[in-house]
Amino acid sequence: MKLQTERQPSGKIIYVLAFTLVISVMSATMFNIVLPDIAEQFQLSIAQVSWVTSGYLLVYAIGTVIYGKLADRYRLKNVLTVGLTLLALGSMFGLFAQDYWMVLLGRMVQAAGAAVIPAAAGIIPVRYFPEEHRGRALGIAMTGMAIGSAIGPVAAALVVSTLHWRWLFVMPVLTLAALPYYRRFLQDQERKGGRIDWLGGGLLAGAAVLFLLAITYESWLTAIGCLILIILLFIRIRTAAEPFLPLGLIQNKRYSLGLALAFLATGIGYSLYFLTPQLLKAIHDLDSGMTGLVMLPAAVTAALLGRKGGWLADVKGIPFLFYSASALLLLCFACMSAFVEHSPAVIAAFLIFGVVGQSFLFMALSNLISRTLPKEQIGIGMGMLAMSNFIAGAVSANVYGKIADQGAGVQWNFMITDPNASVYSNLYLVLGFLNGFIVLLYRYKFGKSVGVYQRSK
């Protein structure tokens, strides 16, 4: 299904988006390394202080869908103005926080504003770039995310080594520098206003929150509550005149399948970011600083090759990029399973294949999913994709953590000699097979149906 693109006066907007993504990803991850400092200052447990990051991600995930819906109704530049202003206000509130509840509230307000950025990252390449150039746009956006992931921990370490951790709140204020450019370049048409189905949006948000809480705390009560809200949400979709989630979006089988593939792929790929620090600590006894250095080459390489991935999607087609990315991931998982005991330098080299492959896979699936959506559902459809990715990361992190804690009762890879390494080797082996399953499912359901586009000469 082809989408009509709105008139876009300058391709510079994608670079403005990339800059905003760099700052957004940095601000989302920088607080991870100061949680012990926050816990010590306010005399809290790690479980209590973890809400600084987990609460942020909850609001962030839900907010992407809400902003996506708003962007279907109102001008995107106005939606971005509201979100980035809210982000700056939350940052300044957190900077002057004196109590833990103020720190937490500042992070929540930050997340409520920052959620507009992943929503815009899903909308701008789709709405303002034709299909034959969409891969390049997505590649530049992914480059911004990769750069933010690479330099976030380093920047945080520099800040806390010279200043108080509260100054980490200042970083997101830099996104305001992009606001004049958004307002200048996003000359989108006046969109259809009207009422927003806030009841339906609330049911969706509540279901997402209860689902994450059920996974995190293994609570059957919250799982039942999540199921009840999902049932009520489907009733609302069927009965509301203009439901928050359009009925056509739910009935779009190609979109739903693409969303499911993206959810599985994100959950599998998240292992590279979640399990690697654990195995480097457990098997190689590295501290957090050295762990960051081991993971840095992969993030830098993904940033450098981001535009190349977009170029491949435009010139060779989405299937080519998808299969190439999957091959890189399979190679990474196979090598990690076999050589997890080897030196950190070897692991750093294998991570390059996996992180680049995961970046390319996300580009391919985002591009694919965007082509299943009609123009009037781009915002909500890409917002749902962003939210599903956050949920997939949270769920998979919980699952991987529990498996790693339990250890391995059996050793599946004969090349492993250290019993403590078996659990990681086994996990990577299973993840490799699951990635192969995604490839088969993609080939069966989509095959080469997504066309191959050539750059205009």
LOTORVO-106998 format. One record per residue (C-alpha): residue number from 1; residue in one letter; x, y, z. Coordinates in nm, 4 decimals. Each point is the difference from the previous one (the first is absolute). Example, Ala and Ser with C-alpha at 12.3 -4.5 7.8 and 13.67 -1.06 7.14 Angstrom:
BEGIN
seq/type/xx/yy/zz
1/A/1.2300/-0.4500/0.7800
2/S/0.1370/0.3440/-0.0660
END
This chain:
BEGIN
seq/type/xx/yy/zz
1/M/0.0000/0.0000/0.0000
2/K/0.1616/0.3256/-0.1111
3/L/-0.0171/0.3079/0.2168
4/Q/-0.0296/0.3550/-0.1201
5/T/0.2738/0.2183/0.1458
6/E/-0.0626/0.3570/0.1027
7/R/0.1962/0.2805/-0.1551
8/Q/0.3361/0.0245/0.1742
9/P/0.2039/0.3137/-0.0827
10/S/0.3345/-0.1253/0.1339
11/G/0.1654/-0.3367/0.0563
12/K/0.1837/0.1633/0.2919
13/I/-0.2872/-0.0971/0.2277
14/I/0.1342/-0.3551/0.0282
15/Y/0.3294/0.1340/0.1376
16/V/-0.1907/0.2095/0.2528
17/L/-0.1821/-0.3176/0.1018
18/A/0.3302/-0.1889/0.0293
19/F/0.1394/0.2701/0.2311
20/T/-0.3115/-0.0178/0.2166
21/L/0.0286/-0.3795/0.0173
22/V/0.3630/0.0247/0.1142
23/I/-0.0995/0.2192/0.2953
24/S/-0.3122/-0.2055/0.0742
25/V/0.1796/-0.3363/0.0111
26/M/0.2802/0.1478/0.2115
27/S/-0.2427/0.1451/0.2550
28/A/-0.1952/-0.3273/0.0161
29/T/0.3070/-0.2094/0.0845
30/M/0.2289/0.2329/0.1950
31/F/-0.1799/-0.0453/0.3319
32/N/0.0726/-0.3746/0.0047
33/I/0.3536/0.0512/0.1288
34/V/-0.0985/0.2395/0.2825
35/L/-0.2730/-0.2110/0.1593
36/P/0.2350/-0.1076/0.2835
37/D/0.0821/0.3669/0.0680
38/I/-0.3694/0.0933/0.0129
39/A/-0.0722/-0.2954/0.2297
40/E/0.2828/0.1045/0.2352
41/Q/-0.1055/0.3648/0.0128
42/F/-0.3649/-0.0723/0.0799
43/Q/0.0679/-0.3236/0.1968
44/L/-0.2037/-0.2194/-0.2322
45/S/0.0305/-0.3563/-0.1194
46/I/0.0966/-0.0752/-0.3593
47/A/-0.3535/-0.1329/-0.0598
48/Q/-0.1465/0.3319/0.1159
49/V/0.2369/0.2175/-0.1989
50/S/-0.0395/-0.2128/-0.3143
51/W/-0.3259/0.1838/-0.0658
52/V/0.2133/0.2916/-0.1191
53/T/0.0621/-0.2048/-0.3158
54/S/-0.2865/-0.2501/-0.0099
55/G/-0.2630/0.2680/0.0665
56/Y/0.1566/0.2161/-0.2679
57/L/-0.0207/-0.2839/-0.2534
58/L/-0.3637/-0.0724/0.0909
59/V/-0.1092/0.3581/-0.0674
60/Y/0.2309/0.0173/-0.3037
61/A/-0.1515/-0.3113/-0.1582
62/I/-0.3610/0.1043/0.0515
63/G/0.0664/0.3588/-0.1023
64/T/0.1266/-0.1023/-0.3442
65/V/-0.3417/-0.1397/-0.0881
66/I/-0.1837/0.3051/0.1329
67/Y/0.2233/0.2417/-0.1927
68/G/-0.0386/-0.2173/-0.3087
69/K/-0.3763/0.0314/0.0286
70/L/0.0248/0.3760/0.0540
71/A/0.2180/0.0301/-0.3110
72/D/-0.2796/-0.1593/-0.2043
73/R/-0.2314/0.2757/0.1230
74/Y/0.2166/0.3088/0.0300
75/R/0.3055/0.1515/-0.1667
76/L/0.3125/-0.1936/0.0867
77/K/0.2034/0.3147/0.0673
78/N/-0.2555/0.1068/0.2625
79/V/0.0051/-0.3439/0.1609
80/L/0.3813/0.0150/0.0098
81/T/-0.0124/0.3466/0.1554
82/V/-0.2161/-0.1267/0.2856
83/G/0.2158/-0.3087/0.0566
84/L/0.3394/0.1708/-0.0063
85/T/-0.1229/0.2817/0.2252
86/L/-0.1296/-0.2551/0.2502
87/L/0.3344/-0.1815/-0.0164
88/A/0.1876/0.3205/0.0837
89/L/-0.2351/0.0818/0.2891
90/G/0.0480/-0.3468/0.1505
91/S/0.3762/0.0387/-0.0354
92/M/0.0105/0.3307/0.1856
93/F/-0.2293/-0.1347/0.2735
94/G/0.2274/-0.2995/0.0506
95/L/0.3142/0.2154/0.0059
96/F/-0.1216/0.1819/0.3131
97/A/-0.1591/-0.3054/0.1653
98/Q/0.0734/-0.0329/0.3721
99/D/-0.1966/-0.3162/0.0774
100/Y/-0.0282/-0.3348/-0.1728
101/W/-0.3644/0.0535/-0.0958
102/M/0.1062/0.3170/-0.1801
103/V/0.2719/-0.1900/-0.1886
104/L/-0.2540/-0.2642/-0.0987
105/L/-0.2586/0.2587/-0.1040
106/G/0.2617/0.1817/-0.2068
107/R/0.0830/-0.3223/-0.1839
108/M/-0.3690/-0.0730/-0.0611
109/V/-0.0587/0.3466/-0.1461
110/Q/0.3154/-0.0415/-0.2082
111/A/-0.1318/-0.3299/-0.1356
112/A/-0.3421/0.1500/-0.0730
113/G/0.1715/0.2554/-0.2222
114/A/0.2807/-0.2160/-0.1402
115/A/-0.2495/-0.2557/-0.1305
116/V/-0.0744/0.2363/-0.2884
117/I/0.3488/-0.0702/-0.1422
118/P/-0.0366/-0.3734/-0.0819
119/A/-0.3497/0.0787/-0.1264
120/A/0.1440/0.2610/-0.2369
121/A/0.2798/-0.2395/-0.0969
122/G/-0.2611/-0.2444/-0.1224
123/I/-0.2118/0.2621/-0.1766
124/I/0.2460/0.2354/-0.1742
125/P/0.1761/-0.2573/-0.2255
126/V/-0.3391/-0.1419/-0.1003
127/R/-0.2059/0.3162/-0.0410
128/Y/0.2565/0.2277/-0.1618
129/F/0.2188/-0.2330/-0.2080
130/P/-0.1094/-0.2087/-0.3008
131/E/0.0395/-0.3764/0.0190
132/E/0.3070/-0.0028/-0.2243
133/H/0.1874/0.2271/0.2446
134/R/-0.1526/-0.1200/0.3258
135/G/0.2796/-0.2453/0.0750
136/R/0.2573/0.2807/-0.0069
137/A/-0.2133/0.2079/0.2373
138/L/-0.0414/-0.2897/0.2412
139/G/0.3736/-0.0673/-0.0214
140/I/0.0873/0.3554/0.1027
141/A/-0.2492/-0.0180/0.2886
142/M/0.1483/-0.3305/0.1164
143/T/0.3453/0.1567/-0.0161
144/G/-0.1171/0.2609/0.2504
145/M/-0.1249/-0.2723/0.2335
146/A/0.3270/-0.1933/-0.0294
147/I/0.2088/0.3097/0.0728
148/G/-0.2112/0.0750/0.3064
149/S/0.0429/-0.3570/0.1260
150/A/0.3759/0.0162/-0.0544
151/I/0.0754/0.3307/0.1699
152/G/-0.2723/-0.0026/0.2677
153/P/0.1923/-0.2009/0.2646
154/V/0.3230/0.1893/-0.0770
155/A/-0.1698/0.3394/0.0350
156/A/-0.1691/-0.1094/0.3224
157/A/0.3323/-0.1134/0.1453
158/L/0.1579/0.3361/-0.0850
159/V/-0.2858/0.1955/0.1565
160/V/-0.0120/-0.1938/0.3283
161/S/0.3801/0.0077/0.0329
162/T/0.0016/0.3802/0.0039
163/L/-0.3536/0.1045/0.0993
164/H/-0.2945/-0.1290/0.2039
165/W/-0.2163/-0.2669/-0.1641
166/R/-0.2918/0.2493/-0.0113
167/W/0.1734/0.1713/-0.2928
168/L/-0.0962/-0.3002/-0.2144
169/F/-0.3462/0.1596/-0.0083
170/V/0.1422/0.2887/-0.2060
171/M/0.0882/-0.2087/-0.3078
172/P/-0.3575/-0.0257/-0.1446
173/V/-0.0350/0.3809/0.0041
174/L/0.2273/-0.0022/-0.3070
175/T/-0.2915/-0.1387/-0.2031
176/L/-0.1551/0.3467/0.0101
177/A/0.2723/0.1064/-0.2450
178/A/-0.1726/-0.2207/-0.2601
179/L/-0.3459/0.1498/0.0534
180/P/0.0385/0.3034/-0.2341
181/Y/0.1164/-0.2329/-0.2777
182/Y/-0.2964/-0.2330/0.0486
183/R/-0.2357/0.2946/-0.0221
184/R/0.1766/0.1278/-0.3099
185/F/0.0374/-0.3253/-0.1954
186/L/-0.3201/-0.1863/0.0950
187/Q/-0.2401/0.1859/-0.2271
188/D/-0.2699/-0.2609/0.0450
189/Q/-0.3595/0.0635/-0.0859
190/E/-0.2664/0.0823/0.2518
191/R/-0.1151/-0.3367/0.1215
192/K/-0.3453/-0.1133/0.0965
193/G/-0.0734/0.1107/0.3536
194/G/-0.2833/-0.1361/0.2067
195/R/-0.0237/-0.2012/0.3157
196/I/0.2542/-0.2551/0.1217
197/D/-0.1315/-0.3225/0.1511
198/W/0.1786/0.0479/0.3319
199/L/-0.1928/-0.2882/0.1572
200/G/0.1374/-0.2371/-0.2623
201/G/0.3472/0.1491/0.0423
202/G/-0.0248/-0.0442/0.3762
203/L/-0.1008/-0.3645/-0.0391
204/L/0.2977/-0.0615/-0.2305
205/A/0.2392/0.1769/0.2381
206/G/-0.1370/-0.1856/0.3007
207/A/0.0298/-0.3362/-0.1743
208/A/0.3627/0.0739/-0.0937
209/V/0.0906/0.1039/0.3546
210/L/-0.1656/-0.3039/0.1589
211/F/0.1651/-0.2320/-0.2526
212/L/0.3474/0.1332/0.0833
213/L/-0.0707/-0.0153/0.3745
214/A/-0.1283/-0.3567/-0.0327
215/I/0.3213/-0.1043/-0.1762
216/T/0.2290/0.1914/0.2361
217/Y/-0.1568/-0.1112/0.3280
218/E/-0.1510/-0.3332/-0.1159
219/S/-0.3405/0.1115/0.1233
220/W/-0.3069/-0.1928/-0.1141
221/L/-0.2245/0.2764/0.1347
222/T/0.1467/0.2618/-0.2335
223/A/-0.0029/-0.2531/-0.2867
224/I/-0.3736/-0.0516/0.0508
225/G/-0.0484/0.3762/0.0167
226/C/0.1901/0.0349/-0.3287
227/L/-0.2250/-0.2601/-0.1658
228/I/-0.3135/0.1802/0.1221
229/L/0.1223/0.3317/-0.1406
230/I/0.0824/-0.1619/-0.3351
231/I/-0.3526/-0.1396/-0.0219
232/L/-0.1448/0.3413/0.0858
233/L/0.2281/0.1593/-0.2603
234/F/-0.1301/-0.2299/-0.2748
235/I/-0.3568/0.0786/0.1058
236/R/0.0833/0.3701/-0.0189
237/I/0.1507/-0.0421/-0.3475
238/R/-0.3203/-0.1673/-0.1172
239/T/-0.2387/0.2519/0.1534
240/A/0.1685/0.3431/-0.0124
241/A/-0.0712/0.2256/-0.2953
242/E/0.3693/0.0892/-0.0355
243/P/0.1967/-0.2440/0.2180
244/F/0.3559/0.0724/0.1136
245/L/0.1171/-0.3090/-0.1908
246/P/-0.1864/-0.0008/-0.3335
247/L/-0.1806/-0.3225/-0.0802
248/G/0.1681/-0.0049/-0.3400
249/L/0.3419/-0.0035/0.1682
250/I/-0.0939/-0.3023/0.2094
251/Q/-0.1379/-0.1811/-0.3040
252/N/0.3057/0.0782/-0.2150
253/K/0.1574/-0.3473/-0.0048
254/R/0.3220/0.1076/-0.1693
255/Y/0.0517/0.2765/0.2547
256/S/-0.0771/-0.2335/0.2925
257/L/0.2413/-0.2629/-0.1292
258/G/0.2726/0.2595/-0.0569
259/L/-0.0533/0.1300/0.3542
260/A/0.0289/-0.3550/0.1383
261/L/0.3236/-0.0569/-0.1942
262/A/0.1429/0.3280/0.1290
263/F/-0.0964/-0.0930/0.3584
264/L/0.1777/-0.3368/-0.0262
265/A/0.3040/0.1481/-0.1741
266/T/0.0366/0.2744/0.2611
267/G/-0.0289/-0.2478/0.2858
268/I/0.2676/-0.2213/-0.1542
269/G/0.2350/0.2855/-0.0885
270/Y/-0.0311/0.1560/0.3462
271/S/0.2064/-0.2915/0.1311
272/L/0.3100/0.1630/-0.1496
273/Y/-0.0449/0.3062/0.2210
274/F/-0.1293/-0.1742/0.3130
275/L/0.1926/-0.3283/0.0199
276/T/0.3401/0.1258/-0.1137
277/P/0.0715/0.2156/0.3104
278/Q/-0.1064/-0.2895/0.2211
279/L/0.2238/-0.2581/-0.1661
280/L/0.2956/0.2433/-0.0062
281/K/-0.0415/0.0431/0.3750
282/A/-0.0728/-0.3646/0.0846
283/I/0.2497/-0.1692/-0.2347
284/H/0.2701/0.2631/-0.0526
285/D/-0.0380/0.2037/0.3225
286/L/-0.0082/0.3370/-0.1788
287/D/-0.1241/0.3151/0.1699
288/S/-0.2601/0.2291/-0.1567
289/G/0.2626/0.2283/-0.1557
290/M/0.1776/-0.2820/-0.1814
291/T/-0.3346/-0.1491/-0.1020
292/G/-0.0887/0.3282/-0.1679
293/L/0.3269/-0.0077/-0.1936
294/V/-0.0695/-0.3554/-0.1202
295/M/-0.3429/0.1009/-0.1295
296/L/0.1134/0.3324/-0.1483
297/P/0.1424/-0.1308/-0.3346
298/A/-0.3315/-0.1624/-0.0917
299/A/-0.1965/0.3182/0.0711
300/V/0.2480/0.2128/-0.1962
301/T/-0.0053/-0.2399/-0.2964
302/A/-0.3812/-0.0035/-0.0022
303/A/0.0045/0.3804/-0.0036
304/L/0.2467/0.0114/-0.2894
305/L/-0.1936/-0.2565/-0.2057
306/G/-0.3472/0.1365/0.0733
307/R/-0.0303/0.1843/-0.3310
308/K/0.1373/-0.3041/-0.1836
309/G/-0.2875/-0.2078/0.1313
310/G/-0.2507/0.2563/-0.1212
311/W/0.1713/0.0081/-0.3399
312/L/-0.0262/-0.3790/-0.0271
313/A/-0.3735/0.0164/0.0717
314/D/-0.0517/0.2611/-0.2722
315/V/0.2209/-0.1598/-0.2660
316/K/-0.0143/-0.3745/0.0711
317/G/-0.3417/-0.0120/0.1639
318/I/-0.1381/-0.0783/0.3445
319/P/0.0326/-0.3825/-0.0336
320/F/0.3719/0.0309/-0.0801
321/L/0.0586/0.2182/0.3082
322/F/-0.2095/-0.2321/0.2161
323/Y/0.1853/-0.3161/-0.1021
324/S/0.3403/0.1712/0.0253
325/A/-0.0812/0.1242/0.3501
326/S/-0.1235/-0.3436/0.1042
327/A/0.3196/-0.1610/-0.1298
328/L/0.2100/0.2399/0.2097
329/L/-0.2064/-0.0806/0.3087
330/L/0.0235/-0.3756/-0.0565
331/L/0.3780/0.0299/-0.0367
332/C/0.0197/0.2030/0.3221
333/F/-0.2116/-0.2427/0.2044
334/A/0.1903/-0.3036/-0.1307
335/C/0.3375/0.1571/0.0824
336/M/-0.1128/0.1274/0.3406
337/S/-0.1321/-0.3455/0.0889
338/A/0.3262/-0.1691/-0.0983
339/F/0.2538/0.2569/0.1242
340/V/-0.1682/0.1651/0.2980
341/E/0.2967/-0.1006/0.2188
342/H/0.2566/0.1675/-0.2233
343/S/0.1555/0.3400/0.0603
344/P/-0.2166/0.3153/0.0189
345/A/0.1684/0.1216/-0.3204
346/V/-0.1408/-0.3022/-0.1857
347/I/-0.3465/0.0658/0.1430
348/A/0.0266/0.3655/-0.1051
349/A/0.0677/-0.1146/-0.3579
350/F/-0.2993/-0.2370/-0.0040
351/L/-0.2251/0.2701/0.1421
352/I/0.0661/0.2131/-0.3065
353/F/-0.1769/-0.2563/-0.2202
354/G/-0.2955/-0.0217/0.2374
355/V/-0.0535/0.3702/0.0711
356/V/0.0335/0.0957/-0.3673
357/G/-0.2329/-0.2860/-0.0931
358/Q/-0.2577/0.1086/0.2574
359/S/0.0178/0.3590/-0.1254
360/F/-0.0517/-0.1113/-0.3612
361/L/-0.2829/-0.2343/0.1014
362/F/-0.1850/0.2825/0.1726
363/M/0.0348/0.2151/-0.3126
364/A/-0.1366/-0.2792/-0.2192
365/L/-0.2988/-0.0740/0.2225
366/S/-0.0815/0.3685/0.0596
367/N/0.0071/0.0583/-0.3750
368/L/-0.2162/-0.3058/-0.0599
369/I/-0.2561/0.0925/0.2657
370/S/-0.0261/0.3578/-0.1257
371/R/-0.1119/-0.1281/-0.3403
372/T/-0.2928/-0.1898/0.1497
373/L/-0.1567/0.3189/0.1403
374/P/-0.2384/0.2442/-0.1654
375/K/0.0975/0.3651/0.0300
376/E/-0.2543/0.0827/0.2693
377/Q/0.1338/-0.2751/0.2302
378/I/0.3738/0.0684/-0.0270
379/G/0.0260/0.1700/0.3399
380/I/-0.1862/-0.2564/0.2077
381/G/0.1433/-0.2930/-0.1987
382/M/0.3653/0.1022/0.0415
383/G/-0.0690/0.1013/0.3606
384/M/-0.1236/-0.3516/0.0708
385/L/0.3217/-0.1327/-0.1539
386/A/0.2103/0.2145/0.2335
387/M/-0.2019/-0.1055/0.3050
388/S/0.0221/-0.3687/-0.0902
389/N/0.3786/0.0343/-0.0271
390/F/0.0248/0.1451/0.3508
391/I/-0.2235/-0.2724/0.1405
392/A/0.2008/-0.2682/-0.1804
393/G/0.3196/0.1354/0.1543
394/A/-0.1485/0.0066/0.3496
395/V/-0.1480/-0.3508/-0.0264
396/S/0.3128/-0.1552/-0.1500
397/A/0.2255/0.1621/0.2603
398/N/-0.2116/-0.1541/0.2738
399/V/0.0068/-0.3430/-0.1646
400/Y/0.3746/0.0077/-0.0690
401/G/0.0728/0.1155/0.3533
402/K/-0.1938/-0.2859/0.1557
403/I/0.1636/-0.2592/-0.2267
404/A/0.3481/0.1362/0.0741
405/D/-0.0701/-0.0052/0.3753
406/Q/-0.1138/-0.3645/-0.0105
407/G/0.3072/-0.1160/-0.1919
408/A/0.0214/-0.2925/-0.2396
409/G/-0.0709/-0.3571/0.1010
410/V/0.1336/-0.1334/-0.3278
411/Q/0.2792/0.1023/-0.2381
412/W/-0.1125/0.0058/-0.3650
413/N/0.3189/0.1284/-0.1617
414/F/0.2918/-0.2428/0.0240
415/M/0.2487/0.2865/-0.0475
416/I/-0.0829/0.1485/0.3411
417/T/0.2127/-0.1123/0.2962
418/D/-0.1073/0.2443/0.2745
419/P/-0.3338/-0.1090/0.1569
420/N/-0.0785/0.3655/0.0843
421/A/0.0177/0.0863/-0.3696
422/S/-0.2434/-0.2738/-0.1051
423/V/-0.3140/0.2027/0.0726
424/Y/0.1144/0.2818/-0.2298
425/S/0.1164/-0.2413/-0.2694
426/N/-0.3335/-0.1832/0.0110
427/L/-0.1973/0.3245/-0.0143
428/Y/0.1849/0.1257/-0.3059
429/L/-0.0495/-0.3364/-0.1692
430/V/-0.3761/0.0105/0.0599
431/L/-0.0191/0.3620/-0.1136
432/G/0.1761/-0.0948/-0.3233
433/F/-0.2660/-0.2631/-0.0717
434/L/-0.2776/0.2484/0.0853
435/N/0.1518/0.2481/-0.2415
436/G/-0.0070/-0.2706/-0.2662
437/F/-0.3699/-0.0531/0.0756
438/I/-0.0647/0.3718/-0.0620
439/V/0.1735/-0.0288/-0.3375
440/L/-0.2211/-0.2940/-0.0997
441/L/-0.3145/0.1787/0.1155
442/Y/0.0957/0.3132/-0.1924
443/R/0.0712/-0.1990/-0.3160
444/Y/-0.3293/-0.1901/0.0266
445/K/-0.2208/0.3027/0.0669
446/F/0.1769/0.2762/-0.1929
447/G/0.2585/-0.1579/-0.2275
448/K/0.0925/0.2502/-0.2672
449/S/-0.3353/0.1770/-0.0003
450/V/0.1599/0.3232/0.1196
451/G/0.1336/0.1533/-0.3157
452/V/0.3536/0.0884/-0.0869
453/Y/0.0531/0.3686/-0.0625
454/Q/0.2881/0.1620/-0.1823
455/R/0.1373/0.3410/0.0715
456/S/-0.0974/0.2582/-0.2542
457/K/0.2985/0.0940/-0.2085
END
